[in-house]
Amino acid sequence: MSRLATPPGSEVAATTRSLRTRRDDAVRSRAPLAATVDALYATGRMQEALRQQAALAAHDRALGELE
């Protein structure tokens, strides 16, 4: 039981690295999504822009969970 309450340092370090990698990947993949939303709004494609904006919001929520 104490192992669950206090994991070894190596396990904590591995988990931290994994979370940072996932966060970095999510940050990198956000820019193209945001650019797509901007382009769709700029070209007046509102319905598609709204759908992509919803996808971007979901992406941002997932990214926030990694912070």
TARA-V523039 format. One record per pair of residues at least 12 apart in sequence whose ideal C-beta (glycine too) atoms are under 10 Angstrom apart, sorted by sequence separation. I is the first residue (numbers start at 1). J is the second residue. If there is no record, write none. Layout:
BEGIN
i: (I	I)
j: (J	J)
END
This chain:
BEGIN
i: (36	37	40	41	36	37	39	40	37	38	37	38	36	37	36	37	34	37	33	34	36	37	33	36	37	33	34	33	33	33	34	30	33	34	33	30	29	30	30	26	30	26	29	26	27	26	25	26	23	26	27	22	23	26	22	23	25	26	23	24	22	23	22	23	21	19	20	19	19)
j: (48	49	52	53	49	50	52	53	51	52	52	53	52	53	53	54	52	55	52	53	55	56	53	56	57	55	56	56	57	58	59	56	59	60	60	59	59	60	62	59	63	60	63	62	63	63	63	64	62	65	66	62	63	66	63	64	66	67	65	66	65	66	66	67	66	65	66	66	67)
END
